Amino acid sequence: MASLFRLKPVVAAHEQPEHHRLQPSLSWPHLVALGVGAIVGTGILTLIGVGADRAGPAVILSFVVAGAICACAALAYAEMATMIPASGSAYTYSYSVLGELPAWVVGWSLLAEYTLVVGAVAVGWSGYAHGFLDGLGVHLPAALSHGPVVAGAIGRDWHIVEWGVNVPALFIVAVVAGLLILGTRESATLNAILVVVKLVALVVFVAVALPHFDPHNLEPFAPFGFAKHTTPEGAERGVMAAAAIIFFAFYGFDAISTAAEEAKNPARDLAIGIVGSMLVCVAIYMVVAITAVGALSYTRFADSPEPLALILRGIGQPGAATFLAASAVIALPTVILAFLFGQSRIFFVMARDQLLPQSLARVSARGTPVRITLFTAAVVAFFAGFFPIDQIAALANAGTLTAFVAVAVCMLVMRVRAPGAKRPFRTPLAWPVGIGGALGCLYLFISLPHQTQIAFGVWNLLGLAVYFAYARHGASKALAA
């Protein structure tokens, strides 16, 4: 039993064997751009409509709640990342502080998060690309433009009614994986350029829509109340129901912590990257949310797949709407890049710890983990190309919430266990921030759809089976070496 909670000693990046050592090539601007690239994406471009459908104009408050909880988590991440500047993010911190079994659960949850996020964004990009190709007169067969179409809910009358392979989604995953294999710094530089394109598009949205702000569009402000509840028709409503979904729009800063071993000055750069990207994105989201709800009645864009573009068309600005949509096609791959980068690094560290096959943890002459990147891309491509990703993408939120709770707990445990340890970044008001972040994440988890909670439980039962059948034995060999 004690071996389930054995701790892994932290090995400095420069002490890793050369064939398992990543190349430090990123500075803090790269990390901020990586975080902003991951955070600003499908969430703000699409989920504001989903949130408005659940909360009405009070979706603004949903953004505040989700942003506050994520800000607490980001502060905890910044402290742990600078204390333990090793790749692996929440998985590594949990292994060093809480023990092997909690680390495995966190790592397994992160695999669900990153795989499903990348898959969902790739499918979303595919939809934009399909429309773009149609405009050029290039028409893909239906069977090659989307994955299987399902009817019913998973676990209840669920069946496939149309088969298909999402070729554009497979294409964009392959392109981004190729960039990561080419080199971390090169892909980070391209990411920074595309992030600027994405931010310019949001600035244009605010500049065009804000003059149309009408206070009457905010009335009634909270028509569905605060707590999550289910209507007689079976729809979930309330500020917290919206916050649990909108939460998807905020996370992504955790991908920065997976780059710890590739940061030139991790003690400084990681804290700037994590906290800086969150501050930038919270400010962007609040301005965009207030502008959107004030410019057009929420009933006109609620649950729209392209709410910001719809708002621009609704106020008579079709040219700006087209520009926004084109920017999304160009810049959405930054989300795929950031999360594919993060997932490959988590896989890499788990393989280095022999919880996965150790042969996957070798790096190329350029210092990039080619094998694990190819393996990660194959896993993601399988989900993006062949799975009805819209039915299971909510699992990503559950996995992220698990990791955020673990990091908050790790920070508090280390404050007790090693109060005098060197902390290049110290979280202000650590106990209120840590407890607030953990409890806030648990509340968001409770606010997730019931079906998602069940699916997440099943996913982790599968993970425990893999751990006891394979991973535990490999970890024992690694720690004994």
VOZA-709906 format. One record per atom (N, C-alpha, C): x, y, z. Coordinates in steps of 0.2 Angstrom, whole numbers, padded with zeros to 4 digits, always signed. Layout:
N
XYZ...
//
This chain:
481
+0004-0006+0000+0000+0000+0000+0004+0006+0000+0010+0006+0004+0014+0012+0004+0017+0014-0003+0018+0009-0007+0021+0010-0013+0016+0014-0018+0010+0014-0016+0005+0018-0020+0006+0026-0019+0009+0027-0014+0010+0035-0012+0018+0036-0012+0022+0032-0015+0029+0034-0015+0030+0040-0019+0035+0044-0017+0036+0051-0020+0042+0050-0025+0042+0054-0030+0047+0054-0035+0052+0060-0034+0059+0058-0033+0063+0064-0032+0064+0068-0039+0064+0075-0038+0065+0079-0044+0072+0079-0046+0072+0078-0053+0079+0078-0056+0079+0084-0060+0085+0088-0059+0085+0094-0063+0086+0092-0071+0084+0097-0075+0084+0096-0082+0091+0094-0085+0096+0098-0082+0103+0097-0085+0106+0090-0082+0103+0087-0077+0105+0081-0075+0102+0075-0078+0097+0076-0082+0094+0070-0086+0099+0067-0091+0098+0061-0093+0103+0058-0098+0102+0062-0104+0107+0062-0108+0107+0067-0114+0101+0065-0119+0100+0058-0120+0094+0056-0124+0087+0057-0122+0087+0059-0115+0080+0061-0112+0080+0068-0110+0085+0072-0113+0085+0079-0111+0082+0084-0116+0078+0088-0114+0075+0093-0119+0079+0099-0119+0078+0103-0125+0083+0108-0127+0080+0115-0124+0083+0119-0119+0080+0125-0117+0081+0130-0122+0075+0133-0125+0076+0137-0131+0070+0143-0130+0066+0143-0125+0061+0147-0124+0062+0153-0119+0060+0159-0121+0060+0164-0116+0053+0166-0114+0052+0171-0110+0046+0172-0107+0041+0175-0112+0043+0179-0117+0038+0181-0123+0035+0175-0126+0039+0170-0128+0037+0164-0131+0032+0160-0126+0033+0160-0120+0028+0157-0115+0022+0161-0114+0022+0167-0114+0016+0171-0114+0012+0170-0120+0015+0170-0126+0012+0169-0132+0009+0162-0132+0012+0157-0130+0010+0150-0129+0004+0150-0125+0004+0153-0119-0002+0153-0115-0008+0157-0118-0007+0163-0121-0012+0166-0124-0015+0162-0130-0010+0159-0134-0012+0155-0140-0017+0149-0138-0016+0146-0132-0020+0141-0129-0026+0143-0127-0026+0149-0123-0032+0151-0120-0037+0154-0124-0035+0159-0128-0039+0163-0133-0040+0158-0139-0046+0155-0140-0047+0151-0145-0055+0150-0146-0056+0143-0147-0063+0141-0148-0068+0143-0142-0065+0144-0136-0069+0146-0130-0072+0153-0131-0068+0158-0132-0071+0165-0133-0075+0165-0140-0073+0162-0145-0076+0162-0151-0082+0159-0152-0084+0154-0148-0090+0150-0148-0094+0149-0142-0090+0148-0136-0094+0147-0130-0097+0152-0127-0096+0158-0129-0100+0164-0126-0107+0163-0128-0109+0160-0134-0115+0159-0136-0119+0153-0132-0115+0148-0130-0117+0143-0126-0119+0145-0119-0114+0149-0117-0115+0152-0110-0121+0157-0109-0122+0161-0115-0128+0165-0115-0134+0161-0115-0134+0156-0118-0140+0151-0118-0142+0149-0111-0137+0148-0107-0138+0145-0100-0139+0150-0095-0136+0156-0096-0136+0161-0091-0139+0168-0093-0141+0169-0099-0143+0176-0101-0137+0181-0101-0139+0187-0100-0134+0192-0099-0129+0191-0094-0131+0187-0089-0127+0186-0083-0121+0181-0085-0121+0179-0091-0115+0176-0094-0108+0180-0092-0109+0187-0091-0104+0191-0089-0101+0188-0082-0106+0187-0078-0104+0185-0071-0101+0178-0072-0103+0174-0076-0100+0167-0077-0093+0167-0079-0091+0172-0083-0084+0174-0085-0080+0176-0079-0083+0180-0075-0080+0182-0068-0079+0176-0064-0084+0172-0063-0083+0166-0059-0077+0161-0061-0078+0159-0068-0073+0155-0071-0066+0158-0071-0066+0164-0072-0059+0168-0072-0056+0168-0066-0060+0170-0060-0057+0170-0053-0054+0163-0051-0058+0158-0053-0056+0151-0051-0049+0149-0055-0049+0151-0061-0043+0150-0065-0037+0154-0063-0039+0160-0061-0033+0164-0058-0030+0161-0052-0034+0159-0047-0032+0155-0041-0027+0149-0043-0030+0145-0048-0026+0140-0051-0019+0142-0054-0020+0147-0058-0014+0150-0061-0008+0152-0056-0010+0155-0051-0005+0157-0045-0002+0151-0042-0006+0146-0041-0004+0140-0038+0001+0136-0043-0001+0136-0049+0004+0134-0055+0010+0137-0055+0010+0144-0054+0016+0148-0055+0021+0146-0049+0018+0145-0043+0023+0144-0037+0026+0137-0038+0022+0132-0040+0024+0125-0041+0029+0124-0047+0028+0128-0052+0032+0127-0058+0039+0130-0057+0039+0136-0053+0046+0138-0051+0049+0135-0046+0046+0131-0042+0049+0127-0036+0051+0120-0040+0047+0118-0044+0049+0111-0047+0049+0113-0055+0055+0116-0057+0055+0117-0065+0057+0111-0069+0052+0106-0069+0053+0100-0073+0046+0100-0077+0047+0097-0083+0041+0095-0087+0036+0091-0084+0030+0091-0086+0025+0086-0084+0019+0090-0080+0020+0096-0079+0015+0100-0076+0012+0097-0069+0005+0097-0069+0002+0094-0063+0004+0087-0061+0005+0083-0066+0007+0076-0065+0014+0076-0061+0019+0080-0063+0025+0080-0060+0025+0083-0053+0021+0088-0052+0020+0091-0045+0017+0086-0041+0012+0082-0043+0008+0077-0039+0013+0071-0037+0017+0069-0042+0022+0064-0041+0027+0065-0035+0029+0072-0035+0034+0074-0031+0031+0076-0024+0025+0077-0023+0022+0080-0017+0016+0075-0014+0012+0072-0018+0007+0068-0016+0008+0060-0017+0012+0058-0022+0013+0051-0022+0011+0049-0029+0013+0042-0030+0012+0039-0037+0005+0039-0039+0001+0036-0035-0006+0034-0037-0010+0041-0039-0009+0046-0034-0012+0052-0036-0010+0055-0043-0003+0055-0044+0000+0057-0050-0002+0054-0056-0003+0047-0055-0006+0043-0061-0013+0046-0063-0017+0047-0058-0024+0049-0059-0024+0056-0062-0020+0060-0060-0019+0067-0063-0016+0067-0070-0011+0063-0071-0008+0062-0078-0014+0059-0082-0017+0054-0080-0022+0051-0084-0028+0056-0086-0030+0060-0081-0035+0065-0082-0032+0070-0087-0026+0072-0087-0023+0077-0091-0023+0074-0098-0022+0068-0099-0022+0065-0106-0029+0065-0109-0034+0064-0105-0041+0065-0108-0042+0073-0109-0040+0077-0105-0040+0085-0106-0037+0086-0113-0031+0085-0114-0027+0087-0119-0029+0084-0126-0030+0078-0126-0033+0074-0131-0039+0077-0134-0044+0078-0129-0051+0080-0132-0051+0087-0134-0047+0091-0130-0046+0098-0132-0043+0099-0139-0038+0096-0141-0035+0096-0147-0039+0093-0153-0043+0087-0151-0047+0084-0155-0053+0089-0157-0056+0092-0152-0062+0096-0153-0060+0103-0157-0054+0105-0155-0052+0111-0159-0050+0110-0166-0047+0104-0167-0046+0102-0174-0053+0101-0178-0058+0098-0175-0064+0097-0178-0067+0104-0180-0067+0109-0175-0069+0115-0176-0066+0119-0181-0059+0118-0182-0055+0121-0187-0058+0118-0194-0059+0111-0194-0061+0108-0200-0068+0111-0203-0072+0113-0198-0078+0116-0200-0077+0123-0204-0073+0127-0201-0071+0133-0204-0068+0132-0211-0063+0127-0211-0059+0126-0217-0064+0123-0223-0069+0119-0221-0074+0116-0225-0078+0122-0229-0080+0127-0225-0083+0132-0228-0079+0136-0232-0073+0137-0230-0068+0141-0234-0067+0138-0241-0066+0131-0241-0065+0127-0247-0071+0128-0252-0077+0127-0249-0083+0128-0253-0083+0135-0256-0081+0140-0253-0081+0146-0256-0076+0147-0262-0071+0142-0262-0066+0142-0267-0069+0137-0273-0074+0134-0272-0077+0129-0277-0074+0122-0276-0071+0121-0270-0068+0114-0269-0073+0111-0264-0076+0106-0266-0081+0103-0262-0079+0096-0260-0077+0095-0253-0076+0088-0251-0082+0084-0250-0081+0077-0252-0087+0073-0251-0089+0073-0243-0095+0072-0242-0097+0073-0235-0094+0067-0230-0092+0062-0233-0089+0056-0229-0082+0058-0227-0079+0063-0231-0072+0065-0229-0072+0072-0225-0077+0075-0223-0077+0081-0220-0080+0081-0213-0082+0075-0210-0083+0075-0203-0083+0068-0201-0082+0067-0195-0082+0060-0192-0089+0057-0191-0089+0051-0188-0096+0048-0188-0101+0052-0185-0107+0052-0187-0113+0056-0185-0117+0051-0180-0118+0053-0174-0122+0049-0170-0129+0052-0168-0133+0047-0166-0140+0049-0163-0140+0047-0156-0144+0050-0152-0145+0048-0145-0139+0050-0141-0139+0049-0134-0134+0051-0129-0130+0045-0128-0123+0046-0127-0119+0040-0125-0122+0037-0119-0122+0030-0119-0125+0026-0114-0133+0026-0114-0136+0029-0119-0143+0029-0119-0145+0030-0126-0147+0024-0129-0149+0024-0136-0144+0027-0141-0138+0026-0140-0133+0029-0144-0131+0025-0149-0131+0027-0156-0129+0023-0161-0127+0028-0167-0122+0025-0171-0120+0029-0177-0125+0028-0183-0126+0034-0186-0131+0034-0191-0127+0036-0198-0121+0038-0197-0118+0040-0204-0110+0039-0202-0107+0035-0206-0099+0035-0205-0096+0040-0209-0090+0042-0207-0086+0047-0210-0079+0047-0207-0074+0051-0211-0067+0052-0208-0066+0060-0209-0064+0063-0204-0063+0070-0204-0056+0072-0207-0056+0072-0214-0049+0073-0217-0046+0080-0215-0049+0085-0215-0046+0092-0213-0044+0092-0206-0047+0088-0202-0045+0088-0195-0038+0084-0194-0038+0078-0198-0032+0075-0198-0026+0079-0201-0028+0083-0206-0023+0087-0210-0020+0092-0205-0024+0096-0201-0021+0101-0197-0017+0098-0191-0019+0092-0188-0015+0089-0183-0008+0087-0186-0008+0084-0192-0002+0082-0195+0003+0088-0196+0000+0094-0198+0004+0100-0199+0007+0103-0193+0003+0103-0188+0005+0106-0181+0010+0101-0178+0009+0094-0179+0014+0090-0176+0021+0090-0180+0021+0092-0186+0027+0093-0190+0030+0099-0188+0027+0104-0186+0030+0110-0184+0034+0109-0177+0030+0105-0173+0033+0103-0166+0040+0099-0167+0039+0095-0172+0045+0090-0173+0051+0094-0176+0049+0099-0180+0054+0104-0183+0059+0107-0178+0055+0110-0173+0059+0113-0167+0054+0117-0163+0056+0117-0156+0051+0120-0151+0051+0128-0152+0057+0130-0153+0058+0138-0154+0054+0140-0160+0055+0136-0166+0053+0138-0172+0045+0138-0172+0042+0133-0169+0035+0132-0168+0032+0138-0164+0036+0139-0158+0034+0145-0154+0034+0151-0157+0039+0153-0161+0039+0159-0165+0033+0160-0169+0031+0155-0173+0025+0155-0178+0019+0156-0173+0019+0152-0168+0013+0153-0163+0012+0160-0161+0018+0164-0159+0017+0171-0157+0014+0175-0163+0016+0174-0169+0014+0178-0175+0006+0177-0175+0004+0170-0175-0003+0169-0176-0007+0172-0170-0004+0172-0164-0008+0175-0158-0010+0182-0159-0005+0186-0162-0006+0193-0164-0012+0193-0169-0012+0189-0174-0018+0189-0178-0025+0188-0175-0025+0183-0170-0031+0182-0166-0033+0188-0162-0028+0191-0158-0029+0197-0154-0032+0203-0158-0029+0204-0164-0031+0209-0168-0039+0208-0170-0041+0202-0172-0048+0200-0173-0052+0202-0168-0050+0201-0161-0055+0202-0156-0055+0210-0154-0049+0213-0156-0049+0221-0155-0054+0224-0160-0054+0221-0166-0058+0224-0171-0066+0222-0169-0067+0217-0166-0074+0215-0164-0076+0220-0159-0072+0222-0154-0074+0226-0149-0074+0233-0151-0070+0235-0156-0070+0242-0159-0076+0243-0163-0079+0238-0166-0084+0239-0171-0091+0238-0167-0091+0233-0162-0097+0232-0158-0099+0236-0152-0094+0239-0149-0095+0243-0143-0099+0249-0144-0098+0253-0150-0103+0258-0151-0110+0257-0151-0112+0250-0152-0119+0248-0152-0121+0246-0145-0117+0247-0140-0119+0245-0133-0126+0248-0131-0131+0244-0129-0137+0246-0127-0139+0243-0120-0139+0247-0115-0140+0244-0108-0147+0240-0108-0152+0241-0112-0158+0237-0112-0157+0230-0113-0151+0228-0117-0149+0221-0119-0147+0217-0112-0146+0221-0107-0144+0217-0101-0150+0216-0096-0156+0217-0098-0162+0216-0094-0166+0211-0097-0168+0206-0093-0166+0205-0086-0159+0202-0086-0155+0204-0081-0148+0202-0081-0147+0194-0080-0151+0192-0075-0150+0184-0073-0157+0181-0073-0159+0180-0079-0166+0177-0080-0166+0169-0077-0161+0166-0077-0161+0159-0075-0158+0158-0068-0156+0163-0064-0153+0162-0057-0146+0161-0057-0143+0159-0051-0136+0158-0051-0134+0151-0051-0137+0147-0047-0135+0140-0046-0138+0136-0052-0134+0130-0054-0136+0126-0059-0143+0122-0058-0147+0122-0062-0153+0119-0061-0156+0116-0068-0160+0111-0068-0163+0108-0074-0170+0110-0075-0172+0113-0081-0178+0115-0082-0183+0109-0084-0190+0110-0083-0194+0104-0085-0193+0101-0092-0190+0105-0096-0188+0103-0103-0182+0099-0103-0178+0099-0098-0172+0095-0097-0166+0099-0099-0167+0106-0100-0161+0110-0101-0158+0113-0095-0151+0113-0095-0147+0116-0089-0147+0123-0089-0148+0127-0084-0148+0134-0084-0145+0136-0078-0143+0143-0078-0140+0146-0072-0133+0148-0073-0131+0153-0069-0124+0156-0070-0119+0151-0069-0119+0146-0064-0114+0141-0063-0115+0136-0069-0120+0134-0072-0121+0130-0077-0117+0133-0083-0117+0139-0084-0113+0143-0089-0106+0143-0088-0104+0144-0081-0097+0145-0079-0094+0138-0080-0097+0132-0079-0094+0126-0079-0092+0124-0087-0096+0127-0091-0094+0126-0098-0089+0131-0101-0090+0138-0099-0086+0143-0101-0079+0142-0098-0078+0138-0092-0072+0137-0090-0067+0134-0095-0070+0131-0100-0066+0128-0106-0062+0134-0109-0065+0140-0109-0062+0146-0112-0056+0148-0109-0055+0147-0103-0049+0150-0099-0043+0145-0098-0044+0139-0098-0038+0135-0097-0034+0134-0103-0028+0133-0102-0023+0133-0107-0016+0135-0104-0016+0139-0099-0010+0142-0096-0006+0136-0093-0010+0130-0091-0006+0125-0088-0001+0122-0094-0002+0123-0100+0002+0120-0105+0009+0124-0104+0009+0130-0102+0016+0133-0101+0020+0129-0096+0017+0127-0090+0021+0123-0085+0024+0117-0088+0021+0114-0094+0024+0108-0097+0031+0110-0100+0032+0116-0101+0038+0119-0105+0044+0120-0100+0043+0118-0094+0048+0120-0089+0055+0119-0091+0056+0113-0094+0063+0111-0095+0066+0114-0102+0061+0117-0105+0063+0121-0111+0063+0128-0111+0062+0131-0105+0063+0138-0103+0070+0140-0102+0072+0145-0104+0079+0147-0103+0081+0149-0096+0076+0153-0093+0076+0155-0086+0070+0153-0082+0069+0146-0081+0062+0144-0078+0060+0148-0072+0065+0150-0067+0063+0153-0061+0059+0160-0062+0061+0163-0068+0058+0169-0070+0053+0168-0075+0054+0165-0080+0050+0165-0086+0044+0161-0085+0044+0156-0081+0037+0152-0080+0032+0156-0077+0034+0160-0071+0029+0164-0068+0026+0169-0072+0031+0173-0076+0029+0178-0081+0024+0175-0086+0026+0169-0089+0021+0166-0094+0015+0164-0091+0014+0161-0085+0008+0158-0083+0003+0164-0080+0006+0168-0076+0002+0174-0073+0001+0179-0078+0006+0180-0083+0005+0185-0088-0001+0184-0093+0000+0177-0095-0005+0175-0100-0012+0175-0097-0013+0173-0091-0020+0173-0088-0022+0180-0087-0018+0185-0085-0020+0192-0084-0023+0195-0091-0019+0194-0096-0020+0196-0102-0027+0193-0105-0028+0187-0104-0034+0184-0106-0040+0185-0102-0040+0186-0096-0045+0188-0092-0048+0195-0094-0043+0200-0095-0045+0206-0097-0048+0206-0104-0046+0202-0109-0049+0202-0115-0056+0199-0115-0056+0193-0111-0063+0190-0111-0068+0194-0108-0067+0198-0102-0072+0202-0099-0074+0208-0104-0069+0211-0108-0071+0216-0112-0075+0213-0118-0073+0208-0121-0077+0205-0126-0084+0202-0124-0085+0199-0118-0091+0197-0115-0096+0203-0114-0093+0208-0111-0098+0214-0110-0100+0217-0117-0095+0218-0121-0097+0221-0128-0102+0216-0132-0101+0210-0131-0106+0205-0135-0113+0206-0132-0113+0205-0126-0120+0205-0123-0124+0212-0123-0120+0217-0123-0123+0224-0124-0124+0226-0131-0121+0223-0136-0122+0225-0143-0128+0222-0146-0130+0216-0143-0136+0212-0146-0139+0208-0141-0146+0208-0141-0149+0204-0136-0147+0196-0136-0146+0194-0130-0143+0187-0130-0147+0182-0133-0153+0183-0134-0158+0178-0137-0156+0177-0144-0153+0182-0147-0152+0181-0155-0145+0178-0156-0141+0177-0151-0135+0173-0153-0133+0167-0148-0138+0166-0143-0138+0161-0138-0137+0154-0142-0132+0150-0140-0131+0144-0143-0129+0144-0150-0126+0149-0153-0124+0150-0160-0117+0147-0160-0115+0143-0166-0108+0141-0166-0103+0146-0168-0106+0152-0170-0101+0158-0172-0104+0164-0169-0105+0165-0162-0109+0170-0159-0106+0177-0161-0099+0178-0161-0096+0185-0162-0097+0187-0169-0097+0182-0174-0098+0184-0181-0105+0186-0182-0110+0182-0178-0117+0183-0179-0119+0190-0176-0116+0192-0171-0117+0198-0168-0115+0204-0173-0109+0203-0176-0107+0208-0181-0112+0209-0186-0114+0203-0189-0119+0203-0194-0126+0207-0192-0127+0205-0185-0134+0208-0183-0134+0215-0182-0128+0218-0181-0127+0226-0181-0125+0229-0187-0126+0225-0193-0125+0228-0199-0117+0228-0201-0113+0224-0199-0106+0224-0200-0104+0217-0203-0106+0216-0209-0104+0209-0212-0097+0209-0214-0094+0214-0216-0087+0214-0218-0082+0212-0212-0084+0215-0206-0080+0214-0200-0081+0206-0198-0088+0204-0199-0089+0197-0197-0085+0192-0202-0084+0194-0208-0080+0190-0212-0073+0190-0210-0070+0196-0208-0063+0196-0206-0062+0192-0200-0067+0192-0195-0067+0188-0189-0066+0181-0191-0071+0178-0195-0071+0171-0197-0064+0169-0200-0062+0173-0205-0055+0172-0208-0050+0171-0203-0050+0176-0198-0045+0176-0193-0045+0170-0189-0051+0167-0188-0052+0161-0184-0048+0155-0188-0050+0155-0194-0047+0149-0198-0039+0150-0198-0036+0156-0198-0029+0157-0198-0026+0155-0191-0029+0157-0186-0026+0157-0179-0028+0152-0175-0034+0148-0176-0036+0142-0172-0030+0137-0171-0026+0136-0176-0021+0131-0175-0016+0133-0169-0016+0139-0167-0012+0140-0161-0014+0136-0155-0021+0135-0154-0023+0131-0149-0021+0124-0149-0022+0122-0155-0019+0115-0157-0012+0114-0155-0008+0119-0157-0001+0119-0156+0001+0119-0148-0002+0123-0145-0001+0124-0137-0003+0117-0134-0009+0114-0135-0011+0109-0132-0007+0102-0134-0006+0102-0141-0002+0096-0143+0005+0096-0140+0008+0102-0139+0014+0103-0136+0014+0101-0129+0009+0103-0125+0008+0101-0118+0007+0094-0117+0003+0091-0121+0001+0084-0121+0007+0079-0122+0011+0081-0127+0017+0077-0129+0022+0077-0123+0023+0083-0120+0027+0084-0114+0025+0080-0108+0019+0079-0107+0016+0075-0102+0017+0068-0103+0016+0066-0109+0017+0059-0112+0025+0058-0111+0029+0062-0113+0036+0062-0113+0038+0060-0105+0036+0064-0101+0038+0063-0094+0036+0057-0091+0030+0055-0093+0027+0048-0090+0031+0043-0093+0033+0043-0099+0037+0038-0102+0044+0038-0099+0047+0044-0097+0053+0044-0094+0053+0041-0087+0047+0041-0084+0046+0038-0077+0044+0031-0078+0044+0028-0084+0042+0022-0086+0035+0020-0084+0030+0025-0083+0023+0023-0083+0021+0022-0090+0024+0024-0095+0023+0022-0102+0029+0019-0105+0029+0016-0110+0036+0013-0113+0041+0018-0113+0047+0017-0110+0052+0022-0110+0055+0023-0116+0055+0019-0121+0058+0020-0128+0055+0027-0131+0049+0029-0129+0045+0034-0132+0049+0041-0129+0053+0041-0124+0055+0047-0121+0062+0049-0124+0064+0047-0130+0070+0049-0133+0069+0055-0137+0074+0059-0137+0074+0066-0140+0079+0065-0147+0077+0070-0151+0081+0070-0158+0087+0074-0157+0091+0075-0162+0097+0079-0161+0096+0086-0160+0090+0088-0162+0088+0095-0161+0085+0096-0154+0085+0091-0150+0082+0091-0143+0074+0091-0143+0071+0089-0148+0064+0088-0148+0062+0081-0147+0056+0079-0143+0054+0072-0143+0050+0070-0148+0054+0068-0154+0050+0066-0160+0045+0060-0159+0048+0055-0156+0044+0049-0155+0037+0050-0151+0038+0054-0146+0032+0055-0142+0027+0060-0145+0030+0064-0149+0026+0069-0153+0022+0065-0158+0025+0061-0162+0022+0057-0167+0016+0052-0163+0018+0049-0158+0013+0045-0154+0007+0049-0152+0009+0055-0149+0003+0060-0147-0001+0062-0153+0002+0064-0158-0002+0066-0164-0006+0060-0167-0004+0054-0166-0008+0048-0169-0014+0047-0164-0013+0048-0158-0019+0047-0153-0024+0053-0154-0022+0059-0155-0026+0065-0156-0030+0064-0163-0026+0062-0168-0029+0061-0175-0034+0056-0175-0033+0050-0171-0038+0045-0170-0045+0048-0168-0045+0052-0162-0051+0055-0159-0054+0060-0164-0049+0065-0167-0052+0070-0171-0055+0067-0178-0052+0062-0181-0054+0060-0187-0060+0055-0187-0060+0051-0181-0065+0045-0182-0070+0045-0176-0069+0050-0171-0074+0050-0166-0079+0055-0166-0085+0054-0164-0090+0060-0163-0088+0064-0157-0083+0068-0158-0080+0072-0153-0084+0076-0149-0090+0079-0152-0094+0083-0149-0098+0080-0143-0098+0073-0143-0102+0070-0138-0098+0069-0132-0091+0069-0132-0087+0068-0126-0082+0073-0124-0082+0079-0128-0077+0084-0127-0078+0087-0120-0084+0087-0116-0085+0090-0110-0080+0086-0105-0078+0080-0106-0073+0077-0102-0067+0081-0101-0065+0085-0106-0059+0089-0105-0060+0093-0099-0065+0096-0098-0066+0101-0092-0065+0097-0086-0068+0091-0085-0067+0087-0079-0060+0085-0078-0056+0083-0083-0049+0082-0082-0045+0088-0080-0047+0094-0083-0043+0100-0081-0045+0101-0073-0051+0101-0071-0053+0103-0064-0049+0098-0060-0048+0092-0061-0044+0087-0057-0037+0089-0056-0034+0091-0062-0027+0094-0061-0027+0100-0057-0031+0105-0058-0031+0111-0055-0032+0110-0047-0036+0106-0045-0037+0104-0038-0030+0101-0035-0027+0097-0039-0021+0093-0037-0015+0099-0036-0015+0103-0041-0009+0108-0040-0011+0113-0034-0017+0115-0033-0018+0119-0027-0017+0115-0021-0018+0109-0020-0017+0105-0014-0009+0104-0014-0006+0103-0019+0002+0102-0019+0005+0109-0016+0002+0114-0018+0005+0121-0016+0004+0121-0008-0002+0119-0006-0003+0120+0001+0001+0115+0006+0002+0109+0003+0005+0104+0006+0013+0106+0007+0015+0109+0002+0022+0111+0002+0023+0117+0007+0018+0121+0007+0019+0127+0012+0019+0124+0019+0016+0118+0021+0017+0115+0027+0023+0111+0028+0025+0106+0023+0030+0102+0023+0037+0105+0022+0037+0110+0018+0044+0114+0017+0043+0121+0017+0041+0124+0022+0040+0131+0023+0046+0136+0021+0052+0133+0022+0058+0137+0020+0061+0136+0014+0057+0132+0009+0060+0130+0003+0060+0136-0002+0065+0136-0006+0066+0142-0011+0060+0142-0016+0057+0148-0016+0051+0149-0020+0052+0155-0024+0055+0155-0030+0056+0160-0035+0050+0165-0036+0044+0161-0036+0037+0165-0036+0033+0163-0030+0031+0167-0026+0027+0165-0020+0020+0168-0021+0015+0163-0021+0008+0165-0022+0006+0170-0016+0003+0176-0017+0001+0180-0012-0006+0177-0009-0006+0178-0002-0012+0175+0001-0013+0167-0001-0008+0163+0000-0008+0157-0002-0013+0152+0000-0015+0153+0006-0020+0148+0009-0027+0150+0006-0029+0157+0007-0036+0158+0003-0036+0157-0004-0030+0158-0008-0030+0157-0015-0030+0149-0016-0026+0145-0012-0026+0138-0013-0033+0135-0012-0036+0136-0006-0042+0133-0004-0048+0136-0008-0048+0142-0010-0053+0145-0015-0052+0142-0021-0046+0141-0024-0045+0137-0031-0048+0130-0031-0046+0126-0025-0048+0119-0025-0056+0119-0024-0059+0123-0020-0066+0122-0018-0070+0125-0025-0067+0130-0028-0070+0133-0034-0070+0127-0039-0065+0124-0040-0064+0119-0045-0069+0113-0044-0070+0111-0037-0075+0106-0035-0082+0108-0037-0083+0114-0036-0090+0117-0037-0091+0117-0044-0086+0119-0049-0087+0118-0056-0088+0111-0058-0085+0107-0055-0086+0099-0057-0093+0097-0055-0095+0099-0050-0102+0097-0048-0107+0101-0053-0105+0106-0056-0110+0110-0060-0109+0107-0067-0105+0102-0069-0104+0099-0075-0110+0095-0076-0112+0093-0083-0117+0089-0084-0116+0082-0081-0122+0079-0078-0121+0073-0074-0118+0067-0079-0120+0067-0085-0117+0062-0089-0110+0063-0090-0107+0069-0090-0100+0070-0090-0096+0067-0084-0099+0068-0078-0096+0066-0072-0096+0058-0072-0101+0055-0075-0101+0047-0075-0096+0045-0080-0095+0048-0086-0090+0047-0091-0083+0047-0088-0082+0053-0084-0076+0054-0081-0074+0049-0076-0079+0046-0072-0078+0041-0068-0076+0034-0071-0079+0033-0077-0077+0027-0081-0070+0028-0084-0069+0034-0086-0062+0035-0089-0056+0033-0084-0058+0035-0078-0053+0034-0072-0052+0027-0070-0058+0024-0070-0058+0016-0069-0054+0013-0074-0054+0015-0080-0050+0012-0085-0043+0013-0084-0041+0020-0082-0035+0022-0080-0032+0018-0074-0035+0016-0069-0033+0012-0064-0031+0005-0066-0035+0003-0070-0034-0004-0073-0027-0004-0077-0026+0001-0081-0019+0001-0084-0014+0002-0079-0015+0006-0074-0010+0007-0069-0008+0001-0065-0012-0003-0063-0011-0009-0059-0009-0015-0064-0011-0015-0070-0009-0020-0075-0002-0019-0078+0000-0012-0079+0006-0011-0082+0011-0006-0079+0008+0000-0078+0012+0006-0076+0015+0006-0069+0012+0002-0065+0015+0002-0058+0022-0002-0058+0022-0007-0062+0028-0011-0062+0034-0007-0066+0032-0004-0071+0037+0000-0074+0040+0006-0070+0036+0009-0066+0038+0014-0061+0042+0011-0056+0041+0005-0053+0045+0002-0048+0052+0001-0051+0053-0001-0057+0059-0002-0060+0063+0005-0061+0059+0010-0063+0062+0017-0064+0065+0020-0057+0061+0019-0052+0063+0022-0045+0069+0018-0042+0069+0011-0044+0074+0007-0041+0081+0008-0045+0081+0011-0051+0087+0012-0055+0091+0017-0052
//
